[in-house]
């Protein structure tokens, strides 16, 4: 079995591949989540440095799914870490979608959340029309926990307990 793609904790040297990932998939992402806006790309270096500082402070845990050639295939983030919990957010490159990579990476992030970061639960949200994201969350052991509005669109909130009794 190939060692790639590989989930890696976000580092400074991921910046060029991460920027390429965001640029290449901008229109694809904008179809399901709000666009980041032009300023995001103009100030990408500053934003990347700020994310790394927040990660070093333990506020968030950022990960990238890296392919064999060093390209970023996905982002998997645990944000707003507090009281043993965090919110999971992720996005996959269009060319890597539909291959089970997101499900595997979400499972790996859940394991890291419990074993490395000491978290006991995760939450996530997605829009009702994002069937792929809902399927990833459900396959990774998340359960629906109520309806929510996501950027003006109907959505669902999901939760997952972590630890010995949890799925995965």
N, C-alpha and C positions, 0 to 999 in steps of 0.2 A: 504494500500500500504506500502511496506517495505521501511524503511529509507535507505536501502543499495541497491546498492553501493552509496557511498557518495563522492562528490568532495571536497577535502581539500587542502588548501594552504600548500605547502611543508614546513615541519618542520624537525628539527634535528632527532626526534624520528622515522621518516619515513625511515631512512637510512637502517636498516636491511631488511625491506620488499621490499624496492626499489631495493636493491642489488639482492635479491632473484628473483624479477621480471625480472631484466636485465639478470641474469644468465639463468633462465628458458626459456626465449624467445630469447636468442641470435641468434640461427640459424634461427628462424622464422623471426626476424627483418632483418637479413643479406640477406634474399631472396629479400627484397624490398628497403633497405637502406644500405649504407656502414656500415660494422662492426665497432664497437667502438675500437676494438683491445684489446689485453691482458692487456696492461698498464692501461686501463680504470678500469678494475676490481681490479688490484693490488693497485691502488691509489684511489679507490672509496671513502674512508673516506675523503681524502683531497679534492677531487672534490666536494663532497656533501657540505662540509664546505664552499668552495669557492662559490658554487651556492647560498647558504643561505646568504652569505655576499653580493653578487651581488643583490639578491632580496631585502635585507634590504636597499640597496642604491637606490632602485627604478629602476635599470637597466633592470630587468626582473621580471616576475611573474610566478612562477612555481606551478603546481597543480598535485595532484595524485588522481586517482579514487580508493577508498578503499572499499573492500568488507567487508561483515559482520564479517569475521574472522581476519580482519586487513591486509589481503593480498592486494597488489597493483595490480590492474587490468589494469591500464593505466596511462599515463603521458600526461599532457596537459599544454604546456608552451607558454607564451607570452614573446618573446625575442626581444632584440634591441628596447626597448621602447624609443621613441623620437618623439617630435612634434605631440603628440596626436595619434601616431600610433605604432603598434608592429606587429611582425610576429608570427603567430600561428604555433606551431608544436605539433604533438601528436603521440603516439603509444599505441596500445592496446595489451594486452596479447592474445596469440593465442586462449586460451580456452574461452576468453570473446568476441572474434570477432563475428560479424554477428548477434548480439542480440540487436542492436540499442543503445548500451551503449555509443559508441563513438559519435554518433549524439547528444544524450542527453547531454553528457559532453561538447561537443563543443558549444552547445547552451548556457549552463550554463556559460562557460568561456566567451562567447561573452557578456552575461549580466553583468558579473563581470567586464569585460573590460570597459564597459560604465559606470556602476553605481559606482564601487569601485575605479577603476584606472583612470577614467576620459579620457579614450581613445575615439577617434572619428572614427577610422578605423582600420581594421586588414587586413593583407595580409597572404597568405599561398602559398606553392608550393607543387606539387606532380608530380610523373612521370606519363606518359601517360598510362603505363601498370598497374598502381595501381588503378583499377576501384573502389575498396572499399573506398579508401581515397577520390577519386573524388566525389563519391556519398555522403559521409559524408559532405564534404564541400558544395556541391550544396544543400543538404537538410537543411543545417544550414544557408543558405542565401548568401553564397559566389558566386560570378560570375567569370567566366574565364576572364582574363585580358591579355592574350597573351602567346605565347609559350616561353619556356625557356629551358636551359640545366640544368639538375639536376644530378650532379656527373657523367657527361658524357653520360647521357641518356636523351631522349626527355621528356619534361615535360610541365606543365602548371602552370602559376601564377594565383592566385585567389585573389580577393579583396572583402571586405564587409564593408560598411558604418555602423556605430553604432549610436544609438540615437533614438529619437522618431519616425523617419520615417523609421527605418530599420526593417528588418524581425526578428521575434523571440521575 
